[in-house]
Amino acid sequence: MLRDGTPPTSHYIKNTNSSPMRQIIQSLMLPLCISVALAMPAACGEAIKPHNDSPSVAATTATAAFVETTAKNQAVSSDLPVPELKRWEKQMIKYGKKWGPTLNPEISDQGQRQKNAYYDALYVYYRIMDYTGKTEPWLTYAGWARNAWIEERYDRPNYYMSGYHRFSLGMLEDFRRGNPTATAEQPVPGNTPLTLDDFTGIRDLGAFAQPFFFVEEYCGSCSNISRELAYSIVATVVSERAGLPRVSSNDFGTGMEPRLQTYVRWAGRHLEQWRNASYTRRGYQPDESYHYMQPFMTGLTMKALIDFYEWEVENDRDPNAYWEDPTPDGSWPTIVAALKDFCNWLYTDARVRDAGGAPKMFVGERMWDKAFGGFRYADRYTRHEGETPDVVEAAPDLNLLIAPAYAWVYKQTGDTRLRDQGDEIFAQGVRDACLKCGGKHFNQQYFYGFDYLRWRTNN
């Protein structure tokens, strides 16, 4: 078991909801899928609802909560220092300079370069460049990362990719900066300037790039497809940030609502299923006893919702207009309310479940394993992730994919409980992550780590 966000090859088919070959085949079937999807009813018994311009009582409440929270978060700040910040900064330089050179095509083969570029090394090195205020060697590393991932892995401009490989934030950084890895005096060979066509490609091409992929065994509202959906949300927001208009229909049978509205509703249902273990007839795992929760997957979903939320706020739109409370008791009327409750539950109350043969010594233990510095990799044994003890042991390598949501909720609400939880998750991840283990481990630490600091300090 690789407790770093990617399972062993033998687990790819179920963990990613599709083998790489199957996902490529799905990408090649786009024209056929479009024609079929237009006549297809919603999957998993979920009817796609037309968007009603007349606000309901719930919508009015959500809007009021949005306005109140937006006003409140402007005042949130903290003089409490971020724990282990100096170590995080020191390791950023040390291990950045260790793994960046491995992306050089003159010294590493394609497989090695793509392995060390996973979790968007292009984005990571741009963020380090900004944080340190130094262009080199970070821009060179970014150029190599872009070549390994965008030009080669995505087969640009075809953008053949599996759903769990859709990293788009680095593309946006490169584009917004004027394509420096392709236009510099000594550009990286193979890199050519990104255009809006590339953002159409990352949004619409490849497996799980459009809603019609999320049907039947790959049910969009089912939590076992969460990573593919989270990356689709981010890629869709990124395409808008690059300058493309919002996709006004969902291409999912009825086409009566924007694509992002469909995605955001599904993401909310994923959180509710994890929170309440409400698994029934979900996707390719019809037996609810097969289902499980992985904290780092919840972190990816929360960050996708946050990216959407912030983009809406930047454009003076109410992000809760697309939100649909998935809870039976109406306890998540807004995105902020949902993430606040979910984060506290994940840290405080989420437990290892008595399922799949997990050892009794682990059953009932908190998912946050303070003694070993991280969230457990999964909340139960499962044939899809493995049936060995490390499945339910701590995986601090993944902490910093989860911590940013805590800082963001703290920024929105001023709840110091979430700040303190987030600080502990962040600090333990900085101390215990195995950054010497590979470039992917390094990228996991810094992919969203800068966002943690930004929201935690409100700066």
C-alpha positions as CSV (number, residue, x, y, z in Angstrom):
1,M,0.0,0.0,0.0
2,L,1.3,3.4,-1.0
3,R,-0.1,5.7,1.6
4,D,0.4,8.8,-0.5
5,G,-2.7,9.2,-2.5
6,T,-2.0,6.6,-5.2
7,P,-2.6,2.9,-4.6
8,P,-0.5,0.1,-6.0
9,T,-1.0,-0.7,-9.6
10,S,-3.0,-3.8,-8.7
11,H,-5.6,-1.5,-7.1
12,Y,-6.0,1.0,-9.9
13,I,-9.1,-0.3,-11.5
14,K,-11.4,0.0,-8.5
15,N,-9.7,2.9,-6.7
16,T,-9.8,5.2,-9.7
17,N,-13.2,3.8,-10.9
18,S,-11.6,2.9,-14.2
19,S,-8.4,1.4,-15.5
20,P,-6.2,3.8,-17.5
21,M,-7.0,1.9,-20.7
22,R,-10.7,2.1,-20.0
23,Q,-10.5,5.8,-19.3
24,I,-8.7,6.4,-22.6
25,I,-11.3,4.4,-24.4
26,Q,-14.0,6.5,-22.8
27,S,-12.2,9.6,-24.0
28,L,-12.2,8.3,-27.6
29,M,-15.9,7.6,-27.4
30,L,-16.8,11.3,-26.8
31,P,-18.9,11.8,-29.9
32,L,-20.9,8.6,-29.2
33,C,-21.3,9.4,-25.6
34,I,-22.7,12.9,-26.4
35,S,-25.4,11.5,-28.6
36,V,-26.3,8.8,-26.1
37,A,-26.3,11.2,-23.1
38,L,-28.7,13.6,-24.8
39,A,-31.3,11.0,-24.6
40,M,-30.3,9.5,-21.3
41,P,-32.2,10.0,-18.0
42,A,-30.3,10.9,-14.9
43,A,-28.2,8.2,-13.3
44,C,-28.7,6.5,-10.0
45,G,-32.4,7.5,-9.8
46,E,-31.5,11.2,-9.5
47,A,-33.6,13.6,-11.5
48,I,-31.8,16.7,-12.8
49,K,-33.9,19.7,-11.6
50,P,-34.5,22.7,-13.8
51,H,-33.0,25.9,-12.3
52,N,-35.7,27.9,-10.6
53,D,-35.1,31.6,-10.7
54,S,-37.7,32.1,-7.9
55,P,-35.7,31.7,-4.7
56,S,-37.1,29.3,-2.1
57,V,-37.1,29.9,1.6
58,A,-34.0,27.7,1.8
59,A,-32.3,29.6,-0.9
60,T,-33.1,32.9,0.8
61,T,-31.6,31.5,4.0
62,A,-28.5,30.4,2.2
63,T,-28.1,33.8,0.6
64,A,-28.4,35.5,3.9
65,A,-25.8,33.2,5.4
66,F,-23.5,33.9,2.5
67,V,-23.7,37.6,3.0
68,E,-23.2,37.3,6.8
69,T,-20.2,35.0,6.4
70,T,-18.6,37.1,3.7
71,A,-18.8,40.2,6.0
72,K,-17.5,38.2,8.9
73,N,-14.4,36.6,7.3
74,Q,-13.0,40.0,6.4
75,A,-12.3,40.6,10.1
76,V,-10.8,37.2,10.9
77,S,-7.1,37.3,11.6
78,S,-4.8,35.5,13.9
79,D,-1.6,36.6,15.7
80,L,-1.0,33.0,16.7
81,P,2.0,31.8,14.8
82,V,1.6,28.9,12.3
83,P,3.3,25.9,13.9
84,E,6.2,24.4,12.0
85,L,6.2,27.1,9.4
86,K,10.0,27.5,9.4
87,R,10.4,23.8,8.9
88,W,7.9,23.8,6.1
89,E,9.8,26.7,4.4
90,K,13.2,25.0,4.9
91,Q,12.0,21.7,3.5
92,M,10.4,23.5,0.6
93,I,13.8,24.7,-0.6
94,K,15.7,21.5,0.3
95,Y,13.4,19.0,-1.3
96,G,12.3,21.3,-4.1
97,K,15.9,21.4,-5.3
98,K,16.2,17.6,-4.8
99,W,13.1,16.7,-6.9
100,G,13.0,19.5,-9.4
101,P,16.1,18.3,-11.3
102,T,14.5,14.8,-11.7
103,L,12.1,16.4,-14.2
104,N,14.9,17.2,-16.6
105,P,14.4,15.2,-19.7
106,E,18.2,15.0,-20.2
107,I,18.7,12.9,-17.1
108,S,15.3,11.1,-16.4
109,D,13.1,8.9,-18.5
110,Q,9.5,9.8,-19.2
111,G,8.1,7.5,-16.6
112,Q,10.3,8.9,-13.9
113,R,9.5,12.5,-14.8
114,Q,5.8,11.9,-14.9
115,K,5.9,10.2,-11.5
116,N,7.7,13.1,-10.0
117,A,5.4,15.6,-11.6
118,Y,2.3,14.0,-10.2
119,Y,0.1,16.4,-8.1
120,D,0.8,19.2,-10.4
121,A,4.6,20.0,-10.0
122,L,4.1,22.8,-12.5
123,Y,1.7,24.6,-10.1
124,V,4.0,23.7,-7.1
125,Y,7.1,25.3,-8.6
126,Y,5.3,28.4,-9.6
127,R,4.0,28.8,-6.1
128,I,7.5,28.3,-4.7
129,M,8.8,30.9,-7.1
130,D,6.2,33.4,-5.8
131,Y,6.8,32.6,-2.2
132,T,10.5,32.9,-2.3
133,G,10.6,35.9,-4.7
134,K,13.2,34.1,-6.8
135,T,12.8,33.0,-10.4
136,E,15.4,30.3,-10.6
137,P,15.7,27.4,-10.3
138,W,11.9,27.3,-9.9
139,L,11.0,28.5,-13.4
140,T,13.3,25.9,-14.9
141,Y,11.7,23.2,-12.8
142,A,8.2,24.4,-13.8
143,G,9.1,24.2,-17.5
144,W,10.3,20.7,-17.2
145,A,7.2,19.8,-15.2
146,R,5.0,21.3,-17.9
147,N,6.7,19.4,-20.6
148,A,6.5,16.0,-18.7
149,W,2.8,16.5,-17.8
150,I,1.0,18.8,-20.3
151,E,2.9,18.1,-23.5
152,E,3.6,14.4,-22.9
153,R,1.1,13.0,-20.4
154,Y,-1.9,14.8,-21.8
155,D,-0.7,14.3,-25.4
156,R,-1.6,18.0,-26.0
157,P,-3.7,19.1,-27.9
158,N,-5.6,15.8,-27.6
159,Y,-5.8,15.8,-23.8
160,Y,-6.1,12.1,-23.5
161,M,-6.0,11.4,-19.7
162,S,-7.6,9.5,-17.0
163,G,-9.9,11.3,-14.6
164,Y,-7.4,11.2,-11.6
165,H,-4.7,12.9,-13.7
166,R,-6.6,16.1,-14.5
167,F,-4.3,18.8,-13.0
168,S,-5.2,22.2,-14.3
169,L,-4.0,24.8,-11.8
170,G,-0.4,24.8,-13.1
171,M,-1.7,25.3,-16.6
172,L,-3.5,28.4,-15.5
173,E,-0.4,29.8,-13.8
174,D,1.6,29.3,-16.9
175,F,-1.0,30.9,-19.1
176,R,-1.6,33.9,-16.9
177,R,2.1,34.6,-16.7
178,G,2.5,34.8,-20.5
179,N,3.7,31.2,-21.0
180,P,7.2,31.8,-19.7
181,T,8.2,28.2,-20.0
182,A,7.5,28.5,-23.8
183,T,8.4,32.1,-24.5
184,A,11.6,32.6,-22.5
185,E,14.9,33.3,-24.2
186,Q,15.8,29.6,-23.6
187,P,12.4,27.9,-23.6
188,V,12.0,24.3,-22.6
189,P,12.1,22.2,-25.9
190,G,8.6,21.0,-26.7
191,N,6.7,23.6,-24.8
192,T,4.6,25.9,-26.9
193,P,2.3,28.7,-25.7
194,L,-1.0,27.6,-24.0
195,T,-4.2,29.2,-25.5
196,L,-7.8,29.1,-24.6
197,D,-8.1,26.0,-26.7
198,D,-6.0,24.2,-24.1
199,F,-8.5,25.1,-21.4
200,T,-11.3,23.8,-23.5
201,G,-9.3,20.6,-23.7
202,I,-8.6,20.2,-20.0
203,R,-12.2,20.9,-19.3
204,D,-13.9,18.8,-21.9
205,L,-11.6,16.1,-23.1
206,G,-10.4,12.9,-21.5
207,A,-12.2,10.5,-19.2
208,F,-14.7,12.1,-16.7
209,A,-14.3,15.5,-18.3
210,Q,-18.0,16.0,-18.8
211,P,-21.2,15.0,-16.9
212,F,-22.2,12.2,-19.2
213,F,-19.3,10.1,-18.0
214,F,-20.8,10.1,-14.5
215,V,-23.6,7.5,-15.1
216,E,-24.5,4.0,-14.2
217,E,-21.5,2.3,-12.5
218,Y,-19.7,5.7,-12.4
219,C,-22.7,7.5,-10.8
220,G,-21.8,11.2,-10.3
221,S,-23.7,11.5,-7.0
222,C,-21.8,8.5,-5.6
223,S,-18.8,9.1,-3.4
224,N,-16.7,6.4,-5.0
225,I,-16.2,8.8,-8.0
226,S,-15.2,11.7,-5.8
227,R,-11.7,12.4,-7.0
228,E,-12.7,12.5,-10.7
229,L,-15.5,14.9,-9.9
230,A,-13.3,17.1,-7.7
231,Y,-10.8,17.5,-10.5
232,S,-13.6,18.2,-13.0
233,I,-14.9,21.0,-10.7
234,V,-11.4,22.5,-10.5
235,A,-10.8,22.2,-14.2
236,T,-14.1,23.9,-15.0
237,V,-13.4,26.8,-12.6
238,V,-9.9,27.1,-14.1
239,S,-11.3,27.3,-17.6
240,E,-13.5,30.2,-16.5
241,R,-10.6,31.9,-14.8
242,A,-8.6,31.6,-18.1
243,G,-11.4,33.4,-19.9
244,L,-13.9,30.8,-21.2
245,P,-17.6,31.4,-20.6
246,R,-19.5,29.2,-18.1
247,V,-21.0,26.0,-19.6
248,S,-24.7,26.8,-19.4
249,S,-26.0,23.2,-19.7
250,N,-24.9,20.0,-18.1
251,D,-25.1,17.7,-21.2
252,F,-26.7,15.1,-18.9
253,G,-30.0,14.4,-20.5
254,T,-32.0,17.5,-19.6
255,G,-29.4,20.2,-19.9
256,M,-31.5,22.5,-17.7
257,E,-28.8,23.8,-15.4
258,P,-25.1,24.9,-15.7
259,R,-22.5,22.1,-15.5
260,L,-21.0,23.5,-12.3
261,Q,-24.4,23.4,-10.6
262,T,-24.7,19.6,-11.3
263,Y,-21.1,19.1,-10.1
264,V,-21.5,21.1,-6.9
265,R,-24.7,19.2,-6.0
266,W,-23.0,15.9,-6.5
267,A,-20.0,17.0,-4.4
268,G,-22.3,17.8,-1.5
269,R,-23.8,14.4,-1.7
270,H,-20.3,12.9,-1.5
271,L,-19.6,14.7,1.8
272,E,-22.9,13.6,3.2
273,Q,-22.3,9.9,2.3
274,W,-18.9,10.0,4.0
275,R,-20.2,11.9,7.0
276,N,-23.1,9.6,7.7
277,A,-21.9,6.4,6.1
278,S,-25.1,6.6,4.0
279,Y,-24.0,4.2,1.3
280,T,-26.8,2.4,-0.6
281,R,-26.6,1.1,-4.1
282,R,-23.8,3.4,-4.9
283,G,-22.2,3.1,-8.4
284,Y,-20.1,0.1,-9.2
285,Q,-20.3,-1.1,-5.5
286,P,-23.9,-2.1,-5.1
287,D,-23.1,-3.7,-1.7
288,E,-22.9,-0.8,0.8
289,S,-20.5,-2.8,2.9
290,Y,-17.8,-2.2,0.2
291,H,-17.8,1.5,0.7
292,Y,-15.3,3.5,2.6
293,M,-14.0,6.9,3.4
294,Q,-10.4,8.2,2.7
295,P,-9.6,11.5,4.4
296,F,-7.4,12.8,1.6
297,M,-10.2,12.2,-0.9
298,T,-12.5,14.3,1.3
299,G,-9.8,17.0,1.3
300,L,-9.8,17.1,-2.5
301,T,-13.6,17.4,-2.6
302,M,-13.6,20.2,0.0
303,K,-10.8,22.1,-1.9
304,A,-12.8,21.8,-5.1
305,L,-15.8,23.3,-3.4
306,I,-13.7,26.1,-2.0
307,D,-12.2,26.9,-5.4
308,F,-15.7,27.2,-6.8
309,Y,-16.9,29.2,-3.8
310,E,-14.1,31.7,-4.0
311,W,-14.6,32.1,-7.8
312,E,-18.2,32.9,-7.3
313,V,-17.5,35.5,-4.6
314,E,-14.9,37.2,-6.8
315,N,-17.6,37.7,-9.4
316,D,-20.2,38.9,-6.9
317,R,-22.2,35.7,-7.3
318,D,-23.8,33.8,-4.4
319,P,-22.0,30.4,-4.3
320,N,-24.9,28.9,-2.4
321,A,-27.2,29.5,-5.3
322,Y,-25.8,26.2,-6.7
323,W,-25.8,24.4,-3.4
324,E,-28.4,21.9,-2.5
325,D,-28.4,20.7,1.2
326,P,-27.9,16.9,1.0
327,T,-28.6,16.2,4.6
328,P,-31.9,14.6,5.7
329,D,-32.3,17.1,8.5
330,G,-31.3,20.2,6.6
331,S,-28.2,20.9,8.7
332,W,-26.0,22.0,5.8
333,P,-27.9,25.0,4.4
334,T,-24.7,26.5,3.0
335,I,-21.3,25.3,1.7
336,V,-19.6,26.9,4.7
337,A,-22.0,25.1,7.1
338,A,-21.3,21.8,5.4
339,L,-17.5,22.2,5.5
340,K,-17.5,23.4,9.1
341,D,-19.4,20.4,10.3
342,F,-17.6,18.0,8.1
343,C,-14.1,19.2,9.2
344,N,-14.9,19.0,12.8
345,W,-16.4,15.5,12.4
346,L,-13.5,14.3,10.4
347,Y,-11.0,15.4,13.1
348,T,-13.1,14.6,16.2
349,D,-15.6,11.9,15.6
350,A,-14.8,9.9,12.4
351,R,-13.8,6.4,13.4
352,V,-12.4,3.2,11.9
353,R,-15.4,1.0,11.0
354,D,-15.9,-2.6,11.8
355,A,-16.0,-3.6,8.2
356,G,-13.9,-5.6,5.8
357,G,-12.1,-7.5,8.5
358,A,-10.3,-4.5,10.1
359,P,-8.5,-5.7,13.2
360,K,-10.4,-5.2,16.4
361,M,-7.5,-3.1,17.8
362,F,-8.3,-0.5,15.2
363,V,-12.1,-0.6,15.2
364,G,-13.5,2.5,16.9
365,E,-10.3,4.4,16.9
366,R,-10.4,8.0,15.7
367,M,-9.4,8.6,12.1
368,W,-7.2,11.4,13.3
369,D,-4.3,9.4,14.9
370,K,-2.5,12.0,17.0
371,A,0.2,9.6,18.2
372,F,1.3,9.0,14.6
373,G,0.7,12.4,13.2
374,G,-1.9,11.9,10.5
375,F,-5.3,10.8,9.4
376,R,-5.6,7.1,8.8
377,Y,-5.5,6.2,5.1
378,A,-9.0,4.7,5.1
379,D,-11.8,4.0,7.6
380,R,-12.0,0.2,6.9
381,Y,-10.4,-2.7,5.2
382,T,-11.5,-3.0,1.6
383,R,-10.6,-5.2,-1.3
384,H,-10.1,-2.1,-3.4
385,E,-7.4,-0.5,-1.2
386,G,-6.1,-3.6,0.6
387,E,-6.6,-5.7,3.6
388,T,-3.4,-5.1,5.5
389,P,-2.9,-2.9,8.7
390,D,-1.4,0.1,6.8
391,V,-4.8,0.7,5.3
392,V,-6.1,1.9,8.6
393,E,-2.9,3.4,9.9
394,A,-1.9,7.0,9.8
395,A,-0.7,8.5,6.5
396,P,0.8,11.9,7.4
397,D,2.1,12.3,3.8
398,L,-1.5,13.3,3.0
399,N,-2.1,15.8,5.8
400,L,-1.5,18.9,3.7
401,L,-4.2,17.9,1.2
402,I,-6.7,18.0,4.0
403,A,-5.5,20.9,6.3
404,P,-6.4,23.8,3.9
405,A,-10.1,23.2,4.4
406,Y,-9.7,23.9,8.1
407,A,-7.9,27.1,7.5
408,W,-10.6,28.2,5.0
409,V,-13.5,27.5,7.4
410,Y,-11.6,29.3,10.1
411,K,-11.3,32.3,7.8
412,Q,-15.0,32.2,7.0
413,T,-16.3,31.7,10.5
414,G,-13.6,32.7,13.0
415,D,-14.1,29.4,14.8
416,T,-10.7,28.9,16.6
417,R,-11.5,25.2,17.1
418,L,-11.1,24.7,13.4
419,R,-7.9,26.8,13.4
420,D,-6.4,24.7,16.2
421,Q,-7.4,21.4,14.5
422,G,-5.9,22.7,11.2
423,D,-2.7,23.8,12.9
424,E,-2.2,20.3,14.4
425,I,-2.9,18.6,11.0
426,F,-0.5,21.0,9.3
427,A,2.3,20.7,11.8
428,Q,2.1,16.9,12.0
429,G,2.2,16.7,8.3
430,V,5.3,18.9,8.1
431,R,7.1,16.9,10.7
432,D,6.2,13.4,9.6
433,A,5.7,13.4,5.8
434,C,8.3,11.4,3.9
435,L,9.6,14.1,1.5
436,K,12.6,12.1,0.7
437,C,10.4,9.3,-0.7
438,G,9.7,11.0,-4.0
439,G,8.6,14.0,-6.0
440,K,5.0,13.1,-5.7
441,H,5.3,13.1,-1.9
442,F,6.9,16.6,-2.1
443,N,4.2,17.9,-4.4
444,Q,1.4,16.7,-2.1
445,Q,3.0,18.8,0.7
446,Y,3.0,22.0,-1.3
447,F,0.2,21.6,-3.8
448,Y,-2.4,23.2,-1.4
449,G,0.0,24.1,1.4
450,F,0.3,27.7,0.3
451,D,-3.5,28.1,0.5
452,Y,-3.3,26.9,4.1
453,L,-1.0,29.7,5.0
454,R,-3.0,32.3,3.0
455,W,-6.3,31.4,4.7
456,R,-4.8,30.7,8.1
457,T,-3.2,34.1,8.3
458,N,-5.9,35.9,6.3
459,N,-3.0,37.3,4.2
